[in-house]
Amino acid sequence: MWLALLVAAFSVIQAAPGVGANDSAEREIGRLEAEWNAAHVRGDATALERIFAEDLVVIVPGMRVMTKADSLGMFTSGRMTFERYETSETRIRTYDDAAIVTGRLRRARVVAGASAEDDWRCTKMYLRRDGRWQVVSFHASNASP
């Protein structure tokens, strides 16, 4: 009887996703987060195109809802550049082929010669498709003082 229970418990543990699997996904998402931030400062549309899913939706204060094409267009046009793009208080949670990243984003940008700074709370939704993580949704709102 005890042997049967032990074998059954062991098979359940083996079938459940392990900590190692979550750690690996969280490390990959963390790497993509750093790449996302650096690409914004460099104006690297090629890097962002890899991270953005085809069905990306971006919702941020003061701007219309944007698609992948809209977002990439800002970088290729050169109308907006970033001097700072830094996240903090970042929390990554993974669920099989989905991940949610929450945190605080502080950025400094120049639009048409005018400087502006943003202090936002943000949420990103990543999906893993064909073994590759991409952002399908980015939402930001003004941080409380």
DSSP file (Angstrom, degrees, kcal/mol; ACC not computed):
  #  RESIDUE AA STRUCTURE BP1 BP2  ACC     N-H-->O    O-->H-N    N-H-->O    O-->H-N    TCO  KAPPA ALPHA  PHI   PSI    X-CA   Y-CA   Z-CA
    1    1 A M     >        0   0    0      0, 0.0     4,-2.2     0, 0.0     5,-0.2   0.000 360.0 360.0 360.0 -51.3    0.0    0.0    0.0
    2    2 A W  H  >  +     0   0    0      1,-0.2     4,-2.5     2,-0.2     5,-0.2   0.887 360.0  52.9 -62.2 -38.5    2.7    2.5    1.0
    3    3 A L  H  > S+     0   0    0      1,-0.2     4,-2.6     2,-0.2    -1,-0.2   0.908 108.0  50.6 -63.4 -41.7    4.7    1.6   -2.0
    4    4 A A  H  > S+     0   0    0      2,-0.2     4,-2.4     1,-0.2    -2,-0.2   0.906 111.9  47.5 -62.9 -42.1    1.7    2.2   -4.3
    5    5 A L  H  X S+     0   0    0     -4,-2.2     4,-2.8     2,-0.2    -2,-0.2   0.901 112.0  50.2 -65.1 -41.1    1.2    5.7   -2.7
    6    6 A L  H  X S+     0   0    0     -4,-2.5     4,-2.5     2,-0.2    -2,-0.2   0.919 111.7  47.2 -63.4 -44.6    4.8    6.5   -3.0
    7    7 A V  H  X S+     0   0    0     -4,-2.6     4,-2.2     2,-0.2    -2,-0.2   0.919 113.5  48.6 -63.3 -44.0    4.9    5.6   -6.7
    8    8 A A  H  X S+     0   0    0     -4,-2.4     4,-1.8     2,-0.2    -2,-0.2   0.918 112.9  47.5 -62.7 -44.0    1.7    7.6   -7.3
    9    9 A A  H  X S+     0   0    0     -4,-2.8     4,-2.3     1,-0.2    -2,-0.2   0.911 111.1  51.4 -63.7 -42.5    3.1   10.6   -5.5
   10   10 A F  H  X S+     0   0    0     -4,-2.5     4,-2.5     1,-0.2    -1,-0.2   0.893 108.4  51.2 -63.0 -40.0    6.4   10.4   -7.4
   11   11 A S  H  X S+     0   0    0     -4,-2.2     4,-1.8     2,-0.2    -1,-0.2   0.869 109.6  50.3 -67.1 -35.1    4.6   10.3  -10.8
   12   12 A V  H  X S+     0   0    0     -4,-1.8     4,-1.6     2,-0.2    -2,-0.2   0.928 111.3  48.5 -66.0 -44.5    2.5   13.4   -9.9
   13   13 A I  H  < S+     0   0    0     -4,-2.3    -2,-0.2     1,-0.2     3,-0.2   0.915 111.8  49.6 -61.4 -43.0    5.7   15.2   -8.9
   14   14 A Q  H  < S+     0   0    0     -4,-2.5    -1,-0.2     1,-0.2    -2,-0.2   0.859 111.3  49.3 -63.8 -35.7    7.4   14.2  -12.1
   15   15 A A  H  < S+     0   0    0     -4,-1.8    -1,-0.2    -5,-0.2    -2,-0.2   0.759  94.4  88.0 -77.5 -24.4    4.4   15.3  -14.2
   16   16 A A  S  < S-     0   0    0     -4,-1.6     2,-0.1    -3,-0.2     0, 0.0  -0.470  94.7 -98.6 -74.9 145.3    4.2   18.7  -12.6
   17   17 A P        -     0   0    0      0, 0.0    -1,-0.1     0, 0.0    -2,-0.1  -0.438  47.5-132.6 -61.8 133.3    6.2   21.5  -14.1
   18   18 A G     >  -     0   0    0     -2,-0.1     4,-1.6    -4,-0.1     3,-0.3  -0.315  17.8-107.7 -86.9 169.2    9.3   21.9  -12.0
   19   19 A V  H  > S+     0   0    0      1,-0.2     4,-3.0     2,-0.2     5,-0.2   0.866 118.6  61.5 -60.7 -37.2   10.9   24.9  -10.5
   20   20 A G  H  > S+     0   0    0      1,-0.2     4,-2.3     2,-0.2    -1,-0.2   0.884 101.5  51.2 -58.9 -39.9   13.7   24.5  -13.0
   21   21 A A  H  > S+     0   0    0     -3,-0.3     4,-2.0     2,-0.2    -1,-0.2   0.921 113.1  44.9 -64.3 -43.8   11.3   25.0  -15.9
   22   22 A N  H  X S+     0   0    0     -4,-1.6     4,-2.9     2,-0.2    -2,-0.2   0.901 111.5  53.3 -66.4 -40.7    9.9   28.2  -14.3
   23   23 A D  H  X S+     0   0    0     -4,-3.0     4,-2.4     1,-0.2    -2,-0.2   0.912 109.3  49.2 -59.6 -43.0   13.4   29.5  -13.5
   24   24 A S  H  X S+     0   0    0     -4,-2.3     4,-2.2     2,-0.2    -1,-0.2   0.924 113.2  45.8 -63.4 -45.3   14.4   29.0  -17.1
   25   25 A A  H  X S+     0   0    0     -4,-2.0     4,-2.6     1,-0.2    -2,-0.2   0.912 112.8  50.6 -64.4 -42.7   11.4   30.8  -18.5
   26   26 A E  H  X S+     0   0    0     -4,-2.9     4,-2.6     2,-0.2    -2,-0.2   0.886 109.5  50.8 -64.6 -38.4   11.9   33.6  -16.0
   27   27 A R  H  X S+     0   0    0     -4,-2.4     4,-2.3    -5,-0.2    -1,-0.2   0.924 111.5  48.1 -63.1 -43.3   15.5   34.0  -16.9
   28   28 A E  H  X S+     0   0    0     -4,-2.2     4,-2.3     2,-0.2    -2,-0.2   0.915 112.6  47.7 -64.0 -43.2   14.5   34.2  -20.6
   29   29 A I  H  X S+     0   0    0     -4,-2.6     4,-2.5     2,-0.2    -1,-0.2   0.916 110.7  52.6 -63.7 -42.2   11.8   36.8  -19.9
   30   30 A G  H  X S+     0   0    0     -4,-2.6     4,-2.0     2,-0.2    -2,-0.2   0.895 109.2  49.5 -59.0 -40.8   14.3   38.8  -17.8
   31   31 A R  H  X S+     0   0    0     -4,-2.3     4,-2.2     1,-0.2    -1,-0.2   0.914 111.3  48.9 -64.2 -43.1   16.8   38.7  -20.7
   32   32 A L  H  X S+     0   0    0     -4,-2.3     4,-2.8     2,-0.2    -2,-0.2   0.863 107.7  55.4 -65.5 -35.4   14.0   39.9  -23.1
   33   33 A E  H  X S+     0   0    0     -4,-2.5     4,-2.3     2,-0.2    -1,-0.2   0.928 109.5  46.0 -61.5 -45.2   13.1   42.7  -20.6
   34   34 A A  H  X S+     0   0    0     -4,-2.0     4,-2.5     1,-0.2    -2,-0.2   0.897 113.6  49.3 -64.3 -40.0   16.7   44.0  -20.6
   35   35 A E  H  X S+     0   0    0     -4,-2.2     4,-2.6     2,-0.2    -2,-0.2   0.899 109.1  53.1 -65.4 -40.5   16.8   43.7  -24.4
   36   36 A W  H  X S+     0   0    0     -4,-2.8     4,-1.7     2,-0.2    -2,-0.2   0.946 112.0  44.8 -57.6 -51.1   13.4   45.6  -24.7
   37   37 A N  H  X S+     0   0    0     -4,-2.3     4,-1.7     1,-0.2    -2,-0.2   0.937 115.1  46.5 -61.4 -49.0   14.8   48.5  -22.5
   38   38 A A  H  X S+     0   0    0     -4,-2.5     4,-2.5     1,-0.2    -1,-0.2   0.884 109.5  54.9 -63.0 -39.4   18.1   48.7  -24.3
   39   39 A A  H  X>S+     0   0    0     -4,-2.6     5,-2.4     1,-0.2     4,-1.2   0.858 104.9  54.1 -64.4 -35.2   16.5   48.6  -27.7
   40   40 A H  H  <5S+     0   0    0     -4,-1.7    42,-0.6     3,-0.2    -1,-0.2   0.929 111.4  44.3 -63.6 -44.2   14.3   51.6  -26.8
   41   41 A V  H  <5S+     0   0    0     -4,-1.7    41,-0.2     1,-0.2    -2,-0.2   0.893 117.9  44.2 -68.6 -38.8   17.3   53.7  -25.9
   42   42 A R  H  <5S-     0   0    0     -4,-2.5    -1,-0.2    -5,-0.2    -2,-0.2   0.645 106.4-126.2 -78.3 -14.2   19.2   52.6  -29.0
   43   43 A G  T  <5 +     0   0    0     -4,-1.2     2,-1.4    -5,-0.2    -3,-0.2   0.850  47.5 169.1  69.2  33.5   16.2   53.0  -31.2
   44   44 A D     >< +     0   0    0     -5,-2.4     4,-1.9     1,-0.2    -1,-0.2  -0.631  14.5 172.6 -88.0  87.5   16.7   49.5  -32.4
   45   45 A A  H  > S+     0   0    0     -2,-1.4     4,-2.4     1,-0.2    -1,-0.2   0.809  76.2  60.6 -65.2 -30.3   13.6   48.6  -34.4
   46   46 A T  H  > S+     0   0    0      2,-0.2     4,-1.3     1,-0.2    -1,-0.2   0.923 106.7  44.7 -64.4 -44.4   15.1   45.3  -35.5
   47   47 A A  H  > S+     0   0    0      1,-0.2     4,-1.4     2,-0.2     3,-0.3   0.921 114.8  48.7 -64.9 -43.5   15.4   44.0  -31.9
   48   48 A L  H  X S+     0   0    0     -4,-1.9     4,-3.0     1,-0.2    -2,-0.2   0.863 104.2  59.5 -66.3 -35.1   11.9   45.3  -31.0
   49   49 A E  H  < S+     0   0    0     -4,-2.4    -1,-0.2     1,-0.2    -2,-0.2   0.868 106.0  49.2 -60.8 -35.6   10.4   43.6  -34.1
   50   50 A R  H  < S+     0   0    0     -4,-1.3    -1,-0.2    -3,-0.3    -2,-0.2   0.863 115.5  42.9 -69.2 -36.3   11.7   40.3  -32.8
   51   51 A I  H  < S+     0   0    0     -4,-1.4    84,-2.7    83,-0.1     2,-0.3   0.838  99.5  81.9 -81.1 -34.3   10.2   40.9  -29.3
   52   52 A F  E  < S-a  135   0A   0     -4,-3.0    84,-0.2    82,-0.2     2,-0.1  -0.563  77.7-134.6 -74.2 129.2    6.9   42.3  -30.5
   53   53 A A  E >   -     0   0A   0     82,-2.7     3,-1.7    -2,-0.3    15,-0.1  -0.438  24.6-111.3 -73.7 158.0    4.3   39.7  -31.5
   54   54 A E  E 3  S+     0   0A   0      1,-0.3    14,-0.4    -2,-0.1    15,-0.2   0.840 119.8  47.9 -58.9 -33.3    2.4   40.2  -34.8
   55   55 A D  E 3  S+     0   0A   0     12,-0.1    -1,-0.3    13,-0.1    81,-0.1   0.041  83.2 153.2 -99.2  26.6   -0.8   40.8  -32.7
   56   56 A L  E <   -     0   0A   0     -3,-1.7    12,-0.5    79,-0.1     2,-0.4  -0.234  25.9-164.9 -56.1 139.4    0.8   43.3  -30.3
   57   57 A V  E     -a  137   0A   0     79,-1.3    81,-2.4    10,-0.2     2,-0.5  -0.999   2.0-166.4-127.6 127.6   -1.4   45.9  -28.6
   58   58 A V  E     +aB 138  66A   0      8,-2.6     8,-2.6    -2,-0.4     2,-0.5  -0.964   7.3 179.7-118.1 125.8    0.2   48.8  -26.8
   59   59 A I  E     +a  139   0A   0     79,-2.8    81,-2.4    -2,-0.5     6,-0.1  -0.959  15.5 155.6-128.3 112.6   -1.9   51.1  -24.5
   60   60 A V    >   -     0   0    0     -2,-0.5     3,-1.5     3,-0.2    81,-0.1  -0.945  48.4 -81.0-135.2 155.6   -0.1   54.0  -22.8
   61   61 A P  T 3  S+     0   0    0      0, 0.0     3,-0.1     0, 0.0    80,-0.1  -0.234 109.4  10.3 -57.7 138.4   -1.2   57.3  -21.4
   62   62 A G  T 3  S+     0   0    0      1,-0.2     2,-0.3     0, 0.0     0, 0.0   0.506 110.5  89.7  77.0   5.3   -1.7   60.2  -23.9
   63   63 A M  S <  S-     0   0    0     -3,-1.5    -3,-0.2     3,-0.0    -1,-0.2  -0.930  77.9-106.3-131.6 157.0   -1.5   58.0  -27.0
   64   64 A R        -     0   0    0     -2,-0.3    -4,-0.2     1,-0.1     2,-0.1  -0.333  55.6 -79.0 -71.6 162.4   -3.9   56.1  -29.1
   65   65 A V        -     0   0    0     -6,-0.1     2,-0.3     1,-0.0    -6,-0.2  -0.444  58.1-152.3 -62.3 133.2   -3.9   52.3  -29.0
   66   66 A M  B     -B   58   0A   0     -8,-2.6    -8,-2.6    -2,-0.1     2,-0.2  -0.838  12.2-151.6-118.2 150.4   -1.0   51.1  -31.1
   67   67 A T     >  -     0   0    0     -2,-0.3     4,-2.5   -10,-0.2     5,-0.2  -0.402  44.2 -90.4 -98.8-178.6   -0.3   47.9  -33.1
   68   68 A K  H  > S+     0   0    0    -12,-0.5     4,-2.8   -14,-0.4     5,-0.3   0.933 129.2  49.8 -59.5 -46.6    3.1   46.4  -33.8
   69   69 A A  H  > S+     0   0    0    -15,-0.2     4,-2.1     1,-0.2    -1,-0.2   0.905 111.0  49.2 -61.6 -42.1    3.3   48.4  -37.0
   70   70 A D  H  > S+     0   0    0      2,-0.2     4,-1.1     1,-0.2    -1,-0.2   0.932 113.2  46.8 -61.4 -46.6    2.4   51.6  -35.2
   71   71 A S  H >X S+     0   0    0     -4,-2.5     4,-0.8     1,-0.2     3,-0.6   0.923 114.0  46.0 -64.8 -45.8    5.0   51.0  -32.5
   72   72 A L  H >X S+     0   0    0     -4,-2.8     4,-2.4     1,-0.2     3,-0.6   0.852 104.8  63.9 -65.9 -33.1    7.8   50.1  -34.9
   73   73 A G  H 3X S+     0   0    0     -4,-2.1     4,-2.0    -5,-0.3     6,-0.3   0.822  95.0  59.5 -60.3 -32.1    6.9   53.2  -37.0
   74   74 A M  H <X S+     0   0    0     -4,-1.1     6,-1.0    -3,-0.6     4,-0.9   0.875 110.7  41.7 -63.6 -36.1    7.8   55.5  -34.2
   75   75 A F  H << S+     0   0    0     -4,-0.8    -2,-0.2    -3,-0.6    -1,-0.2   0.895 115.2  47.3 -79.6 -41.0   11.4   54.1  -34.2
   76   76 A T  H  < S+     0   0    0     -4,-2.4    -2,-0.2     1,-0.2    -1,-0.2   0.801 112.2  51.2 -72.0 -26.7   11.8   53.9  -38.0
   77   77 A S  H  < S-     0   0    0     -4,-2.0    -1,-0.2    -5,-0.2    -2,-0.2   0.771  97.4-139.0 -78.8 -25.8   10.5   57.5  -38.4
   78   78 A G     <  +     0   0    0     -4,-0.9    -3,-0.1    -5,-0.2    -4,-0.1   0.574  63.5 128.4  77.7   9.0   12.9   58.9  -35.8
   79   79 A R  S    S+     0   0    0     -5,-0.5    33,-1.3    -6,-0.3     2,-0.4   0.774  72.4  37.0 -69.7 -23.5   10.1   61.1  -34.4
   80   80 A M  E     +C  111   0A   0     -6,-1.0     2,-0.3    31,-0.2    31,-0.2  -0.993  66.7 179.3-131.8 132.5   10.7   59.9  -30.9
   81   81 A T  E     -C  110   0A   0     29,-2.1    29,-2.7    -2,-0.4     2,-0.5  -0.945  19.4-136.3-126.5 153.0   14.0   59.0  -29.2
   82   82 A F  E     +C  109   0A   0    -42,-0.6    27,-0.3    -2,-0.3     3,-0.1  -0.917  19.9 178.5-112.4 131.5   14.6   57.8  -25.7
   83   83 A E  E    S+     0   0A   0     25,-2.7     2,-0.3    -2,-0.5    26,-0.2   0.667  82.4  19.9 -94.7 -24.5   17.4   59.1  -23.4
   84   84 A R  E     +C  108   0A   0     24,-1.7    24,-1.7   -44,-0.1    -1,-0.3  -0.996  55.0 166.3-146.7 139.8   16.3   56.8  -20.6
   85   85 A Y  E     +C  107   0A   0     -2,-0.3     2,-0.4    22,-0.2    22,-0.2  -0.662  23.4 157.9-154.9  91.8   14.2   53.7  -20.4
   86   86 A E  E     -C  106   0A   0     20,-3.0    20,-3.0    -2,-0.2     2,-0.3  -0.956  23.1-159.2-129.0 136.1   14.5   51.9  -17.1
   87   87 A T  E     +C  105   0A   0     -2,-0.4     2,-0.3    18,-0.2    18,-0.2  -0.831  14.9 168.7-110.7 152.7   12.3   49.5  -15.2
   88   88 A S  E     +C  104   0A   0     16,-2.2    16,-2.8    -2,-0.3     3,-0.1  -0.898  57.8  42.7-147.5 175.1   12.3   48.7  -11.5
   89   89 A E  E    S+     0   0A   0     -2,-0.3     2,-0.2    14,-0.2    -1,-0.1   0.820  79.9 177.1  52.6  32.3   10.1   46.8   -9.0
   90   90 A T  E     -     0   0A   0     13,-0.1     2,-0.4    -3,-0.1    13,-0.2  -0.462  16.3-174.4 -75.4 134.6    9.9   44.1  -11.8
   91   91 A R  E     -C  102   0A   0     11,-2.7    11,-2.3    -2,-0.2     2,-0.5  -0.995   5.4-163.3-129.9 126.7    8.0   40.9  -11.1
   92   92 A I  E     -C  101   0A   0     -2,-0.4     2,-0.4     9,-0.2     9,-0.2  -0.938   7.7-178.5-112.3 126.0    7.9   38.1  -13.6
   93   93 A R  E     -C  100   0A   0      7,-2.5     7,-2.7    -2,-0.5     2,-0.4  -0.991   9.1-159.9-124.7 128.3    5.3   35.3  -13.3
   94   94 A T  E     -C   99   0A   0     -2,-0.4     2,-0.3     5,-0.2     5,-0.3  -0.852  12.9-178.5-112.2 145.4    5.2   32.4  -15.7
   95   95 A Y  E >   -C   98   0A   0      3,-3.7     3,-2.0    -2,-0.4     2,-0.4  -0.832  60.9 -73.7-141.0  96.0    2.3   30.1  -16.5
   96   96 A D  T 3  S-     0   0    0     -2,-0.3    -1,-0.1     1,-0.3   -71,-0.0  -0.326 122.2  -2.7  52.0-107.1    3.2   27.4  -19.0
   97   97 A D  T 3  S+     0   0    0     -2,-0.4    31,-2.9    -3,-0.1     2,-0.3   0.073 126.8  73.2-103.2  23.8    3.4   29.3  -22.3
   98   98 A A  E <   -CD  95 127A   0     -3,-2.0    -3,-3.7    29,-0.2     2,-0.3  -0.970  54.4-174.6-134.2 150.5    2.4   32.7  -20.8
   99   99 A A  E     -CD  94 126A   0     27,-2.2    27,-3.1    -2,-0.3     2,-0.5  -0.996  10.4-155.2-144.8 143.6    4.2   35.2  -18.7
  100  100 A I  E     -CD  93 125A   0     -7,-2.7    -7,-2.5    -2,-0.3     2,-0.5  -0.980   9.0-167.6-120.0 129.4    3.1   38.4  -17.0
  101  101 A V  E     +CD  92 124A   0     23,-2.6    23,-2.7    -2,-0.5     2,-0.3  -0.973   8.5 178.9-117.7 126.1    5.6   41.1  -16.1
  102  102 A T  E     +CD  91 123A   0    -11,-2.3   -11,-2.7    -2,-0.5     2,-0.3  -0.905  21.5 107.2-122.3 154.6    4.7   44.0  -13.9
  103  103 A G  E     - D   0 122A   0     19,-1.7    19,-2.6    -2,-0.3     2,-0.4  -0.989  61.0 -63.5 171.8-163.7    6.8   46.9  -12.6
  104  104 A R  E     -CD  88 121A   0    -16,-2.8   -16,-2.2    -2,-0.3     2,-0.5  -0.934  36.8-160.3-116.9 138.4    7.6   50.5  -12.8
  105  105 A L  E     -CD  87 120A   0     15,-2.8    15,-3.1    -2,-0.4     2,-0.5  -0.979   7.2-175.6-123.0 124.6    8.9   52.2  -15.9
  106  106 A R  E     +CD  86 119A   0    -20,-3.0   -20,-3.0    -2,-0.5     2,-0.3  -0.982  16.4 167.7-117.3 128.1   10.8   55.5  -15.9
  107  107 A R  E     -CD  85 118A   0     11,-2.1    11,-2.8    -2,-0.5     2,-0.4  -0.987  26.7-155.0-141.9 150.3   11.7   57.0  -19.2
  108  108 A A  E     +CD  84 117A   0    -24,-1.7   -25,-2.7    -2,-0.3   -24,-1.7  -0.991  27.2 173.3-122.8 131.9   12.9   60.2  -20.7
  109  109 A R  E     -CD  82 116A   0      7,-3.0     7,-2.5    -2,-0.4     2,-0.5  -0.905  28.9-138.2-139.0 162.6   12.2   61.0  -24.3
  110  110 A V  E     -CD  81 115A   0    -29,-2.7   -29,-2.1    -2,-0.3     2,-0.5  -0.992  19.7-178.3-124.7 123.9   12.4   63.6  -27.0
  111  111 A V  E >  S-CD  80 114A   0      3,-2.8     3,-2.3    -2,-0.5   -31,-0.2  -0.982  74.3 -21.3-125.0 119.5    9.5   64.2  -29.4
  112  112 A A  T 3  S-     0   0    0    -33,-1.3    -1,-0.1    -2,-0.5     3,-0.1   0.872 128.5 -50.5  50.0  41.9    9.8   66.8  -32.1
  113  113 A G  T 3  S+     0   0    0      1,-0.2     2,-0.5   -34,-0.2    -1,-0.3   0.325 115.6 113.8  84.0  -8.4   12.5   68.5  -30.1
  114  114 A A  E <   -D  111   0A   0     -3,-2.3    -3,-2.8     2,-0.0     2,-0.2  -0.837  60.0-136.6-102.0 132.3   10.6   68.6  -26.8
  115  115 A S  E     +D  110   0A   0     -2,-0.5     2,-0.3    -5,-0.2    -5,-0.2  -0.599  26.3 173.4 -85.5 145.6   11.7   66.6  -23.8
  116  116 A A  E     -D  109   0A   0     -7,-2.5    -7,-3.0    -2,-0.2     2,-0.4  -0.989  17.1-150.9-148.0 151.6    9.3   64.7  -21.7
  117  117 A E  E     -D  108   0A   0     -2,-0.3     2,-0.4    -9,-0.2    -9,-0.2  -0.967   8.4-162.0-126.0 144.9    9.5   62.2  -18.8
  118  118 A D  E     -D  107   0A   0    -11,-2.8   -11,-2.1    -2,-0.4     2,-0.4  -0.959  10.7-170.5-125.6 143.3    7.2   59.4  -17.8
  119  119 A D  E     +D  106   0A   0     -2,-0.4    24,-2.8   -13,-0.2     2,-0.3  -0.915  30.8 166.4-131.1 103.5    6.8   57.5  -14.6
  120  120 A W  E     -DE 105 142A   0    -15,-3.1   -15,-2.8    -2,-0.4     2,-0.4  -0.801  41.3-136.3-122.7 155.3    4.5   54.6  -15.2
  121  121 A R  E     -DE 104 141A   0     20,-2.8    20,-2.4    -2,-0.3     2,-0.3  -0.913  42.0-171.6 -97.5 138.5    3.3   51.4  -13.7
  122  122 A C  E     -DE 103 140A   0    -19,-2.6   -19,-1.7    -2,-0.4     2,-0.4  -0.943  25.0-161.2-139.9 157.6    3.2   48.8  -16.5
  123  123 A T  E     -DE 102 139A   0     16,-2.7    16,-2.7    -2,-0.3     2,-0.4  -0.999   9.0-170.0-136.1 131.9    2.2   45.3  -17.4
  124  124 A K  E     -DE 101 138A   0    -23,-2.7   -23,-2.6    -2,-0.4     2,-0.5  -0.962   9.3-153.1-120.2 142.1    3.4   43.2  -20.2
  125  125 A M  E     -DE 100 137A   0     12,-2.6    11,-3.1    -2,-0.4    12,-1.3  -0.970  13.4-168.7-114.8 120.5    2.0   39.9  -21.4
  126  126 A Y  E     -DE  99 135A   0    -27,-3.1   -27,-2.2    -2,-0.5     2,-0.4  -0.834   2.9-165.7-104.4 145.1    4.3   37.5  -23.1
  127  127 A L  E     -DE  98 134A   0      7,-2.4     7,-2.1    -2,-0.4     2,-0.7  -0.984  16.6-137.0-124.8 143.5    3.2   34.3  -25.0
  128  128 A R  E     + E   0 133A   0    -31,-2.9     2,-0.4    -2,-0.4     5,-0.2  -0.893  29.8 173.3-100.2 115.2    5.5   31.5  -26.0
  129  129 A R  E >   - E   0 132A   0      3,-2.6     3,-2.0    -2,-0.7    -2,-0.0  -0.983  69.1  -6.9-123.7 131.7    4.7   30.4  -29.5
  130  130 A D  T 3  S-     0   0    0     -2,-0.4    -1,-0.2     1,-0.3     3,-0.1   0.862 132.2 -55.4  51.0  38.4    6.8   27.9  -31.4
  131  131 A G  T 3  S+     0   0    0      1,-0.2     2,-0.4    -3,-0.1    -1,-0.3   0.530 116.9 110.9  79.0   6.4    9.3   28.0  -28.5
  132  132 A R  E <   - E   0 129A   0     -3,-2.0    -3,-2.6     2,-0.0     2,-0.3  -0.958  61.0-137.5-123.0 129.2    9.8   31.8  -28.7
  133  133 A W  E     + E   0 128A   0     -2,-0.4     2,-0.3    -5,-0.2    -5,-0.2  -0.665  30.3 167.7 -82.9 133.9    8.6   34.4  -26.2
  134  134 A Q  E     - E   0 127A   0     -7,-2.1    -7,-2.4    -2,-0.3     2,-0.5  -0.987  38.0-108.5-143.3 153.8    7.0   37.6  -27.6
  135  135 A V  E     +aE  52 126A   0    -84,-2.7   -82,-2.7    -2,-0.3    -9,-0.2  -0.701  32.2 171.4 -83.4 125.8    5.1   40.5  -26.1
  136  136 A V  E     +     0   0A   0    -11,-3.1   -79,-1.3    -2,-0.5     2,-0.3   0.604  69.1  25.0-105.0 -19.0    1.4   40.4  -27.1
  137  137 A S  E     -aE  57 125A   0    -12,-1.3   -12,-2.6   -81,-0.2     2,-0.4  -0.982  54.2-179.1-151.0 135.1    0.3   43.2  -24.8
  138  138 A F  E     +aE  58 124A   0    -81,-2.4   -79,-2.8    -2,-0.3     2,-0.4  -0.990  12.0 175.2-132.9 124.6    1.9   46.2  -23.1
  139  139 A H  E     +aE  59 123A   0    -16,-2.7   -16,-2.7    -2,-0.4     2,-0.3  -0.995   1.9 178.6-131.5 135.2   -0.2   48.5  -20.9
  140  140 A A  E     - E   0 122A   0    -81,-2.4     2,-0.3    -2,-0.4   -18,-0.2  -0.972   5.1-177.8-134.7 150.8    1.0   51.4  -18.8
  141  141 A S  E     - E   0 121A   0    -20,-2.4   -20,-2.8    -2,-0.3    -2,-0.0  -0.968  43.3 -81.2-141.2 157.2   -0.6   54.0  -16.5
  142  142 A N  E     - E   0 120A   0     -2,-0.3   -22,-0.3   -22,-0.2     2,-0.1  -0.326  48.7-119.8 -61.2 136.0    0.7   56.9  -14.6
  143  143 A A        -     0   0    0    -24,-2.8    -1,-0.1   -38,-0.1   -24,-0.1  -0.462  29.6-106.4 -73.7 147.4    2.4   55.9  -11.3
  144  144 A S              0   0    0     -2,-0.1    -1,-0.1     1,-0.1     0, 0.0  -0.464 360.0 360.0 -70.4 146.5    0.9   57.4   -8.2
  145  145 A P              0   0    0      0, 0.0    -1,-0.1     0, 0.0    -2,-0.0   0.522 360.0 360.0 -64.2 360.0    3.0   60.1   -6.6
